[in-house]
Amino acid sequence: MLFFITNPAFLVSHRLPVALAARDAGYEVHVASMGGPAVAQLEALGLTHHVLPLSRTSMRPWTEARSLWAIWRLFRRVRPDLVHAVTLKSVLYGGIAARLAGVPAYVAAISGLGYVFIQGSGLRGLLKRLALILYRLALGHPNSRVIFQNTADRDVLERAGAVRPGQAVLLRGSGVDLDRFAPTPWPEGPVTVALAARLLRDKGVGEFVEAARLSASRGEGLRWRLAGSLDLENPASVQTDELLRWQAEGAIDYVGECDDVAGFYAQAHIVTLPSYREGLPKSLIEAAACGRPVVTTDVPGCRDAIEPGISGMLVPPRDARALADVVAALAADEDLRGRMGAAGRALAERDFGLGSIVQAHLDVYRSLAGR
């Protein structure tokens, strides 16, 4: 079987346990992606890697045609029994190439419909219409499954006629290691609010910073900590000079890219993600497993990662004042934070455990490949 993904680092962070379980189940596992530091890690684990000429953000027709041609040629050469495509561009191009190359079975993982499906007009609206056309082509493989992380994304593609009855599979995220992400004692010092995300406007990073400013102006004494890296190839990325201004202001504590998210959450009392739309955010299920209450937005994906009023609180998207107000109320109620944190851990154990998510993927593969 072949995992097709644009960025190999995303496979390492979100699908590596699935790939290793497939390897251990007897599949010869290949990975096709662009190059990058994560390739060496994949090859060290016994996975065969193929470098493809891919760009995460390019929209140039000639560049994209060259990528699609290279994907088709690879599928014809490797002859995989099954292709599992992850992330938007990989799903679209992989599905089209799999049909043209005669790949026997195809799995598409919809990790959120993403940037172009956040409400908007103009170019974003045009891209949304184009994406729906491509989805119909990519997901038309006769022996395929489409894995969704929330019902809203599934319903969008079913209404658009891109997904057939019985083709959709609902799996709540990519799972969380319940031993690595485990509850720890509350940290000493001021109540700390944490956000771990790529520094994209669509993740609500701007609202997080504005909420921190409001909190500081009200003298609440909270500490707002931001972890993540810039993604300057993404059109929604925060720019370097803007990040430097935020740091100079002092309303937030920016810690940079974080390799130890569990340790980052262990230093927090509240975890937030004011995103505009998600699949099912890994950061929030990790926060739940760590026993931390969550404040997030009432949008697809984010609302699916919590039990509203039980393990966390919902606020409207793009509303920094509402975010600041709900965080302040939660910060002032230590007992409520404790109850919500415990409820989040119970939710993670019930619905997000890595073992059950991995097994569900293997069941999908077996149903298509006859293994």
C-alpha positions as CSV (number, residue, x, y, z in Angstrom):
1,M,0.0,0.0,0.0
2,L,1.1,3.6,-0.6
3,F,0.5,6.6,1.5
4,F,0.3,9.7,-0.6
5,I,0.7,13.1,1.2
6,T,2.2,16.4,0.3
7,N,4.4,17.0,3.3
8,P,6.1,14.0,4.9
9,A,6.2,15.7,8.3
10,F,2.4,15.6,8.4
11,L,2.4,11.8,8.0
12,V,4.9,11.6,10.9
13,S,2.8,13.8,13.2
14,H,-0.7,12.6,12.3
15,R,-0.6,9.1,10.5
16,L,2.6,7.4,11.5
17,P,1.0,4.9,13.9
18,V,-1.4,3.9,11.1
19,A,1.4,3.4,8.6
20,L,3.4,1.3,11.1
21,A,0.4,-0.8,12.0
22,A,-0.2,-1.5,8.3
23,R,3.5,-2.5,8.1
24,D,3.1,-4.8,11.1
25,A,-0.1,-6.3,9.6
26,G,1.9,-7.5,6.6
27,Y,1.6,-4.7,4.1
28,E,4.6,-3.5,2.1
29,V,4.2,0.2,2.9
30,H,5.4,3.0,0.6
31,V,5.1,6.7,1.1
32,A,5.0,9.3,-1.7
33,S,5.5,13.0,-0.8
34,M,7.7,16.0,-1.4
35,G,11.2,15.8,0.2
36,G,12.0,17.0,3.7
37,P,13.8,16.1,7.0
38,A,11.0,13.6,7.9
39,V,11.9,11.4,5.0
40,A,14.9,9.9,6.8
41,Q,12.7,9.1,9.8
42,L,10.2,7.2,7.6
43,E,13.0,5.3,5.8
44,A,14.6,4.4,9.2
45,L,11.3,2.8,10.2
46,G,11.3,0.5,7.1
47,L,9.0,2.5,4.9
48,T,9.9,2.9,1.2
49,H,9.8,6.6,0.2
50,H,9.3,8.2,-3.2
51,V,10.0,11.9,-3.7
52,L,7.5,13.7,-6.0
53,P,7.6,17.3,-7.4
54,L,4.9,18.7,-5.2
55,S,4.1,22.1,-3.9
56,R,1.7,22.7,-1.0
57,T,0.4,26.0,-2.2
58,S,1.1,26.4,-5.9
59,M,-1.8,27.2,-8.2
60,R,0.2,27.5,-11.4
61,P,-1.4,25.2,-14.1
62,W,1.9,24.0,-15.6
63,T,3.3,23.1,-12.1
64,E,0.2,21.3,-11.1
65,A,0.0,19.4,-14.3
66,R,3.6,18.3,-13.9
67,S,2.8,17.1,-10.4
68,L,-0.3,15.1,-11.5
69,W,1.8,13.5,-14.3
70,A,4.5,12.5,-11.8
71,I,1.9,11.0,-9.5
72,W,0.3,8.9,-12.3
73,R,3.7,7.7,-13.4
74,L,4.6,6.6,-9.9
75,F,1.4,4.7,-9.4
76,R,1.9,2.9,-12.7
77,R,5.5,2.0,-11.7
78,V,4.9,0.9,-8.1
79,R,1.5,-0.7,-8.8
80,P,0.1,-0.4,-5.3
81,D,-2.9,-2.5,-4.3
82,L,-4.2,0.4,-2.3
83,V,-3.5,4.2,-2.1
84,H,-4.3,6.2,1.1
85,A,-4.2,9.9,0.4
86,V,-4.1,12.5,3.2
87,T,-4.7,16.3,3.0
88,L,-6.5,18.3,0.4
89,K,-4.2,18.4,-2.6
90,S,-3.1,14.8,-2.1
91,V,-6.8,13.6,-2.0
92,L,-7.7,15.5,-5.2
93,Y,-4.6,14.6,-7.2
94,G,-4.2,11.1,-5.7
95,G,-7.8,10.2,-6.5
96,I,-7.6,11.3,-10.1
97,A,-4.2,9.6,-10.7
98,A,-5.4,6.4,-9.0
99,R,-8.4,6.1,-11.3
100,L,-6.2,6.8,-14.4
101,A,-3.5,4.4,-13.3
102,G,-6.0,1.6,-12.5
103,V,-5.1,1.4,-8.7
104,P,-7.4,-1.3,-7.3
105,A,-8.4,0.4,-4.1
106,Y,-8.4,4.0,-2.9
107,V,-8.8,5.7,0.6
108,A,-9.2,9.4,0.9
109,A,-8.7,11.0,4.3
110,I,-10.6,14.4,4.6
111,S,-8.8,16.1,7.4
112,G,-11.1,19.1,7.2
113,L,-12.2,20.8,4.0
114,G,-9.8,23.6,4.8
115,Y,-9.0,27.1,3.7
116,V,-11.2,27.3,0.6
117,F,-14.4,26.1,2.5
118,I,-14.3,28.8,5.1
119,Q,-17.0,31.2,4.2
120,G,-15.9,33.8,1.7
121,S,-16.4,35.3,-1.7
122,G,-14.3,36.3,-4.6
123,L,-11.2,34.1,-5.2
124,R,-12.0,31.8,-2.2
125,G,-15.6,31.2,-3.6
126,L,-14.2,30.4,-7.0
127,L,-11.6,28.0,-5.5
128,K,-14.4,26.3,-3.5
129,R,-16.4,25.6,-6.7
130,L,-13.3,24.3,-8.4
131,A,-12.5,22.1,-5.4
132,L,-16.0,20.5,-5.5
133,I,-15.6,19.7,-9.2
134,L,-12.2,18.1,-8.4
135,Y,-13.7,16.2,-5.4
136,R,-16.3,14.6,-7.7
137,L,-13.5,13.4,-10.0
138,A,-11.2,12.3,-7.2
139,L,-13.7,10.4,-5.1
140,G,-15.4,8.6,-8.0
141,H,-13.1,5.5,-7.7
142,P,-15.5,2.5,-7.7
143,N,-13.6,0.7,-4.8
144,S,-13.0,3.4,-2.3
145,R,-13.8,4.9,1.1
146,V,-13.7,8.5,2.2
147,I,-12.7,9.0,5.9
148,F,-14.2,12.1,7.5
149,Q,-13.4,13.5,10.9
150,N,-16.7,15.3,11.4
151,T,-20.3,15.1,10.0
152,A,-20.3,18.7,8.7
153,D,-17.6,18.0,6.1
154,R,-19.2,14.7,5.2
155,D,-22.6,16.4,4.6
156,V,-21.0,19.1,2.4
157,L,-19.5,16.5,0.0
158,E,-22.6,14.2,0.1
159,R,-24.8,17.2,-0.9
160,A,-22.4,18.1,-3.7
161,G,-22.7,14.6,-5.1
162,A,-19.0,13.9,-4.5
163,V,-19.5,11.1,-2.1
164,R,-21.8,8.1,-2.7
165,P,-24.1,6.4,-0.1
166,G,-22.0,3.9,1.9
167,Q,-18.7,5.4,0.8
168,A,-18.2,7.7,3.8
169,V,-16.5,6.4,7.0
170,L,-16.6,8.6,10.1
171,L,-13.4,8.4,12.3
172,R,-13.0,11.0,15.1
173,G,-9.5,12.3,14.3
174,S,-6.2,10.6,14.1
175,G,-6.1,9.4,17.7
176,V,-4.0,10.3,20.7
177,D,-1.5,8.4,22.7
178,L,-3.2,8.3,26.1
179,D,0.0,7.4,27.9
180,R,2.1,10.2,26.4
181,F,-0.7,12.8,26.8
182,A,-1.8,12.2,30.4
183,P,-3.1,14.5,33.2
184,T,-0.5,16.3,35.3
185,P,-0.9,18.5,38.4
186,W,-1.9,22.0,37.8
187,P,1.1,24.3,37.4
188,E,2.0,26.9,40.0
189,G,1.7,30.6,39.2
190,P,-0.9,32.7,37.3
191,V,-3.7,31.0,35.3
192,T,-2.1,30.2,32.0
193,V,-4.0,30.0,28.6
194,A,-2.3,28.0,25.8
195,L,-2.7,27.9,22.1
196,A,-0.6,25.4,20.0
197,A,-1.1,25.8,16.3
198,R,0.4,26.9,13.0
199,L,0.5,30.6,13.0
200,L,-2.4,31.1,10.5
201,R,-5.2,33.6,10.6
202,D,-7.7,30.8,10.0
203,K,-6.5,29.2,13.3
204,G,-7.7,32.3,15.1
205,V,-4.3,33.4,16.1
206,G,-5.2,37.0,15.7
207,E,-8.2,36.6,18.0
208,F,-6.0,34.9,20.6
209,V,-3.7,37.8,20.6
210,E,-6.5,40.4,20.7
211,A,-8.1,38.4,23.6
212,A,-4.8,38.5,25.4
213,R,-4.7,42.3,25.0
214,L,-8.2,42.7,26.3
215,S,-7.3,40.5,29.3
216,A,-4.2,42.6,30.0
217,S,-6.2,45.8,29.8
218,R,-8.7,44.5,32.4
219,G,-5.9,43.6,34.8
220,E,-6.9,39.9,35.0
221,G,-3.4,38.7,35.6
222,L,-3.6,35.8,33.1
223,R,-0.7,34.5,31.1
224,W,-1.3,33.8,27.4
225,R,1.2,31.4,25.8
226,L,1.4,30.8,22.0
227,A,3.3,27.9,20.4
228,G,3.7,27.3,16.7
229,S,5.6,28.2,13.6
230,L,5.0,30.6,10.7
231,D,3.9,29.0,7.5
232,L,4.8,31.7,5.0
233,E,3.8,29.5,2.0
234,N,0.2,29.6,3.2
235,P,-1.8,32.6,2.1
236,A,-3.4,32.8,5.6
237,S,0.0,32.9,7.4
238,V,0.8,35.5,10.0
239,Q,3.8,37.6,8.8
240,T,7.1,37.8,10.5
241,D,6.9,41.5,11.3
242,E,3.5,41.1,12.8
243,L,4.7,38.3,15.1
244,L,7.7,40.5,16.2
245,R,5.2,43.3,17.1
246,W,3.1,40.9,19.2
247,Q,6.2,39.8,21.1
248,A,7.3,43.4,21.6
249,E,3.9,44.3,23.0
250,G,4.2,41.7,25.8
251,A,0.5,40.6,25.8
252,I,1.5,37.1,24.8
253,D,4.4,34.8,25.6
254,Y,5.5,33.3,22.3
255,V,7.6,30.1,22.8
256,G,8.2,29.2,19.1
257,E,7.7,25.9,17.5
258,C,6.9,23.2,20.1
259,D,8.1,19.6,19.9
260,D,6.7,18.7,23.3
261,V,3.0,19.6,23.2
262,A,2.2,17.4,26.2
263,G,4.8,19.4,28.2
264,F,3.4,22.7,26.9
265,Y,-0.1,21.7,28.1
266,A,1.3,20.6,31.4
267,Q,2.2,24.3,32.0
268,A,-1.3,25.5,31.2
269,H,-4.6,25.7,33.0
270,I,-6.8,26.3,29.9
271,V,-6.2,25.3,26.2
272,T,-7.9,27.3,23.4
273,L,-8.2,27.0,19.6
274,P,-10.3,29.9,18.1
275,S,-10.1,28.4,14.6
276,Y,-12.5,29.2,11.8
277,R,-12.9,25.5,10.7
278,E,-11.2,22.2,11.3
279,G,-11.5,18.5,10.6
280,L,-11.1,17.4,14.1
281,P,-8.2,19.3,15.7
282,K,-5.4,17.1,17.1
283,S,-4.4,19.9,19.5
284,L,-7.8,19.7,21.2
285,I,-8.0,16.0,21.7
286,E,-4.5,16.1,23.1
287,A,-5.6,18.8,25.5
288,A,-8.5,16.7,26.5
289,A,-6.2,13.7,27.1
290,C,-4.0,15.9,29.3
291,G,-7.0,16.8,31.4
292,R,-7.1,20.5,30.4
293,P,-10.4,22.3,29.8
294,V,-10.9,23.7,26.3
295,V,-12.3,27.0,25.0
296,T,-12.8,26.8,21.2
297,T,-15.1,28.1,18.5
298,D,-18.6,26.8,17.5
299,V,-17.5,25.7,14.0
300,P,-17.2,22.3,12.3
301,G,-14.4,20.2,13.8
302,C,-13.8,22.3,16.9
303,R,-17.3,21.7,18.3
304,D,-16.8,18.0,17.6
305,A,-13.7,17.8,19.8
306,I,-15.4,18.7,23.0
307,E,-18.6,18.1,25.0
308,P,-19.9,21.7,25.2
309,G,-20.4,22.8,28.8
310,I,-18.9,19.6,30.1
311,S,-15.3,19.3,28.9
312,G,-15.0,22.8,27.4
313,M,-16.8,26.0,26.2
314,L,-17.7,27.3,22.8
315,V,-17.5,30.8,21.6
316,P,-18.4,32.4,18.2
317,P,-15.6,32.5,15.6
318,R,-13.8,35.7,14.9
319,D,-14.9,37.1,18.3
320,A,-11.9,38.0,20.5
321,R,-14.1,39.7,23.2
322,A,-16.2,36.5,23.6
323,L,-13.0,34.5,23.8
324,A,-11.5,36.8,26.4
325,D,-14.8,36.8,28.5
326,V,-15.2,33.0,28.5
327,V,-11.5,32.4,29.3
328,A,-11.8,34.9,32.2
329,A,-14.9,33.2,33.6
330,L,-13.2,29.8,33.5
331,A,-9.9,31.2,35.0
332,A,-11.9,32.5,38.0
333,D,-13.6,29.1,38.7
334,E,-11.0,26.6,39.8
335,D,-13.6,23.9,40.6
336,L,-15.1,24.2,37.1
337,R,-11.7,23.9,35.5
338,G,-11.1,20.7,37.4
339,R,-14.4,19.2,36.5
340,M,-14.0,20.0,32.8
341,G,-10.5,18.7,32.7
342,A,-11.6,15.4,34.2
343,A,-14.5,15.2,31.7
344,G,-12.0,15.9,28.8
345,R,-9.8,13.0,29.9
346,A,-12.8,10.7,30.1
347,L,-13.9,11.8,26.6
348,A,-10.4,11.1,25.2
349,E,-10.3,7.6,26.8
350,R,-13.8,6.8,25.4
351,D,-13.5,8.3,21.8
352,F,-10.0,9.3,20.9
353,G,-7.7,6.4,22.0
354,L,-5.0,5.7,19.4
355,G,-5.5,1.9,19.4
356,S,-9.2,2.1,18.3
357,I,-8.5,4.7,15.6
358,V,-5.6,2.6,14.2
359,Q,-7.7,-0.6,14.1
360,A,-10.5,1.2,12.4
361,H,-8.1,2.2,9.6
362,L,-6.9,-1.4,9.2
363,D,-10.5,-2.5,9.0
364,V,-11.1,0.0,6.1
365,Y,-8.0,-1.3,4.3
366,R,-9.1,-4.9,4.7
367,S,-12.6,-4.2,3.4
368,L,-11.2,-2.7,0.2
369,A,-8.1,-4.9,-0.4
370,G,-9.5,-8.2,0.8
371,R,-6.7,-8.8,3.3
